[in-house]
Amino acid sequence: MTSSELWNRATADRYDTEEAETSSPAVLEPTLAFLAELAGNDRALEFAQFLADNYGITDWTSAGPAGRCAGPEPRPVRPGPRSRECGMNTSPSVSAIGDIVITARPFTDYTAQFALTTDDLLAGPVLDCAGGASDFAATVRSLGGTAVSTDPAYRQSPSHLTHRVERDLNRVRQWTATQPDRFPLDESGQWTHAQRWNTAAGHFLEDFRRDRNENTGHYRAASLPSLPFPDDSFTLAVSGFLLFTYPGHFDLAFHLAAIRELTRVSADVRLHPLNDSAQTPFRALPRLLHHLAEDGTRTELFTVQGQSDSRDTATLRLTRR
């Protein structure tokens, strides 16, 4: 029997209604323990941890091999029940940021969180959606590449957008200050990444003003799931801290439509992270991946080093078959 026979459309449509049974401890605990035994320190172990955290399974290691905490250092995974069991430092103060915020993630954050190489960036046109106040696209262009950013905020004038960026960065500073175990603070009590974000925002705003004066077309006012580009306009599209980050704003249907739109305009799409800003995994991810597989979309999970939050270690790559 093939995986498509097991996971057909009817099964996917029943997924939510049968979730109480399919995600019960009686079903998941043996599965998680088996994954852990097979995985060693590889990605299957990360997936097991993802399921355990997502469905509240707190004792899944008891059925696995003894001494799971010993041995080589595992790849970074989000602290959960196993992390506490192994004595890792976990955060008691985890909260979501709330309404959608414009961020100013620097170029180096992008290359790390999307596992990008210089060849990736220079192979052809790159799309950043939603770009926010990042200097990513401007830096790609400075390296000799072609890059376009989209964001609904780009409908605003440079002066209004400057005010919005300053306001949202202040929100981020206040939010990070309440969680010092997640976001390290410097001696002055400021988040250690704050200055890097301020610098990136300054570069972005300068480039945005130039775009408006010279009509370069580098910043397009647009939003998912409808982008103003022909099919295959880009060799690479990246989308960070929008999909999966705001589940209260965007449901499964939106995520599916948004990702289909991204894969329409680019054959290589990378999404990061796969959880919201309180580190809660996207519950509908299995259904989402099934529907994308039916579309003929390949998926690949990258383990990356989280930048603004070290626990954001998962990036999803989607390519068309």
C-alpha positions, 0 to 999 in steps of 0.5 A: 500500500502506498502513502497516497492510498493511506493519505487520500483526500477523504482522509485529509478531510476527516483529519480534524474530526478524528484528531481526538483519536489520531493524536491520543497518547495511546496512538502517539506515544509508541510512535514517538518512541519508535521514531526516537529509537530509529533517529539517533540525533537526526531529523526524525527525532526533531519531528518526534519532538515536534509532534510531542510538543504539538499534541501535549505528549509529555511522557513519550520517552519512557518507552524509548531506549534508556539514556536518550540524553546521553551521547553526542549533542543533538541538533538544535530542537525547540525545548519541550518535555525531553529538554526538561528531562535532559536538564536543558534551560527552558523558558517559563515566559513565552508569549506571542507578540499579538497583532501583525508587526513589521520587522527589520530582520537583517540580510544575515538573518535571512541567509541563516534562517532560509539556508541560502548561499550566494549561488542561490541569491545570484541564480536569478530574480528573488522575491521577499514576501512579505519584506517588511522593513528588512534590508535583505532585497537591497543587499541582494541587489548590492551584491549584483543580484535582482530582488523584489520585496512585496508588502501591503505596508508599501502602499504608505508614503515613506514618511508614514511607513517610517512612523509605522516601522519605528512604532513596530520596532518599539513594540518588538523591543517591549515584547522581547524585554519581557522574555529575557530567557528567550531574547538575551538583553545587553547591560542597558536592558536592550535586546542584543539584536535591537541595534542590528534591526535598527541598522537594517531598518535604516538601510531599508527606509533609505532604499524605499525612499529612493524607490519612490523617487526613482520608481525602481519597482523594487518594492511592490504593494501586494499581499498574499494570496494574490501577487502581481507577477506572471508565473515563474517570475522568480528563481527563489521566493522567501517568506519569513515570520508571516505564514504559521506565525499568526494562526489567529489571523490566517487559517489553513485555507489561507496558508494553502492559497498563499503557498500555492501562489508562491509556488506559482511565481517561483519554483523554489519557495522557503518558509520560516519558521513553522511555529507562531511567535509563542513557539506553538507549532502550526496544528494544520501542518500535516493537512497542509503538506498533504494538499501540497503533495497532491498538487505535485509540490515537493517538501524538504525540511531544513534544520537551521540556526534560529537568529532572533529566537534560537528555537526557530530551527525549522525551515520548509522548502517547497519545489515543484515537480 
